Amino acid sequence: MRYPREHSSKFIFNRIVTGDTRAELAELPDNSVALSFWSPPYYVGKSYEQHLRFEDWQKLIREVIHCHTRIILPGGFMAVNIGDILCFPDESIPRFQADNVRRKKVAVTKEQILETKQKHPDANRYDLAKLLSCSEQTIQRRLEDNNVRGGKHATSTKIKLTGCLVVEWAEQAGFYLYDQRIWHKDPCWANSRWHSNSYRAVDEFEHVYIFWKPGITEYDRHRLSAEEWAEWGSRGVWQIPSVRRNDRHDAEFPEGLAERVIRLFSPAGSVVLDPFVGTGTTTCVANRLDRQWFGIDNNPVNTAIATQRTDEA
Ligand SMILES: C[S@@+](CC[C@H](N)C(=O)[O-])C[C@H]1O[C@@H](n2cnc3c(N)ncnc32)[C@H](O)[C@@H]1O
């Protein structure tokens, strides 16, 4: 397999374009991309995905995966960084009623209220509050119980695993799940309501699924040093701090993540694509690592930053 600096077709790489990624991917030459590394909208309510219903989100990811069948080189890879949807609202979940024992600042119990009600059958909750020296809200909360997942009127949520969806769509598109890594990022305490009112863990890891397009894959043990193979190349869990700044983009992945994926799954000189390029993390690192690059995002503010950042790399 040869990876010429200038691709044989007229198509020019080393650019970042603005547009819907499905339309832009259709312009890329056949069998031209050695690695496509991307992180799509996760359907978690970020500004750039708020217009999407779950069906639209699924359609977007499925179609983007299908666009890759033609453009990835035989033997090349598509690596998808995605997190599970930890708070997936579902109207059909029975109300999760829980008694948050540590949050009761007032000692009045449900049993006491019921006992008082038996003695004063005509008392409403305001009368009961006076009789028990507490607030009317305490009476209501004790009698109706708290819904710990967002209050009794909020829709309950469950976890939606995204990996099974992505794997299914990739296999339909002719790819095979070759490898997976866990990106262990910083624990996301900002999501505190998710865990502080329940037994759930904080959000602190994401997946990188690596799909292979059948063909001859160049295998070069010298892509990494012996120390790098031992430290991360052959390891399943990658500890890499999250990007703390969010003034540029609110969902940037770290350059360290892009660097590992690019070094492992693409040879120098080959084309690395990011169809959801955001502010250009993948393209910036690809340029620095002597790969060709191509990036797409539908937000012109992002593509302007990505272009500048990649050129400066
Ligand atoms: C998770 S972010 C990617 C962040 C990127 N990895 C980085 O480090 O900056 C997803 C990006 O996809 C873009 N996007 C969402 N829908 C798109 C579409 N249909 N076509 C092109 N870009 C899209 C958003 O504007 C957003 O920048």
The ligand as a MOL file (V3000), in Angstrom:
LIG
                    3D

  0  0  0     0  0            999 V3000
M  V30 BEGIN CTAB
M  V30 COUNTS 27 29 0 0 0
M  V30 BEGIN ATOM
M  V30 1 C -18.6570 16.0710 19.6990 0
M  V30 2 S -18.3840 17.4310 18.6570 0 CHG=1
M  V30 3 C -16.7810 17.0910 17.9700 0
M  V30 4 C -15.6730 17.8090 18.7000 0
M  V30 5 C -14.3030 17.5520 18.0870 0
M  V30 6 N -13.9110 16.1570 18.2160 0
M  V30 7 C -13.2440 18.4660 18.7370 0
M  V30 8 O -12.3320 17.9460 19.4180 0
M  V30 9 O -13.3630 19.6820 18.6080 0 CHG=-1
M  V30 10 C -19.4710 17.1130 17.3120 0
M  V30 11 C -19.3940 18.1650 16.2070 0
M  V30 12 O -20.2470 17.7360 15.1440 0
M  V30 13 C -20.7780 18.8840 14.5130 0
M  V30 14 N -21.9800 18.4270 13.7740 0
M  V30 15 C -23.1630 18.0290 14.2850 0
M  V30 16 N -23.9940 17.6300 13.3010 0
M  V30 17 C -23.3050 17.7560 12.1350 0
M  V30 18 C -23.6170 17.4850 10.7780 0
M  V30 19 N -24.8030 16.9980 10.4000 0
M  V30 20 N -22.6750 17.7330 9.8380 0
M  V30 21 C -21.4550 18.2270 10.1870 0
M  V30 22 N -21.1060 18.4990 11.4710 0
M  V30 23 C -22.0160 18.2630 12.4370 0
M  V30 24 C -21.0370 19.8660 15.6480 0
M  V30 25 O -21.0320 21.1940 15.1690 0
M  V30 26 C -19.8710 19.5550 16.6050 0
M  V30 27 O -18.8200 20.4630 16.4280 0
M  V30 END ATOM
M  V30 BEGIN BOND
M  V30 1 1 1 2
M  V30 2 1 2 3
M  V30 3 1 2 10
M  V30 4 1 3 4
M  V30 5 1 4 5
M  V30 6 1 5 6
M  V30 7 1 5 7
M  V30 8 2 7 8
M  V30 9 1 7 9
M  V30 10 1 10 11
M  V30 11 1 11 12
M  V30 12 1 11 26
M  V30 13 1 12 13
M  V30 14 1 13 14
M  V30 15 1 13 24
M  V30 16 1 14 15
M  V30 17 1 14 23
M  V30 18 2 15 16
M  V30 19 1 16 17
M  V30 20 1 17 18
M  V30 21 2 17 23
M  V30 22 1 18 19
M  V30 23 2 18 20
M  V30 24 1 20 21
M  V30 25 2 21 22
M  V30 26 1 22 23
M  V30 27 1 24 25
M  V30 28 1 24 26
M  V30 29 1 26 27
M  V30 END BOND
M  V30 END CTAB
M  END
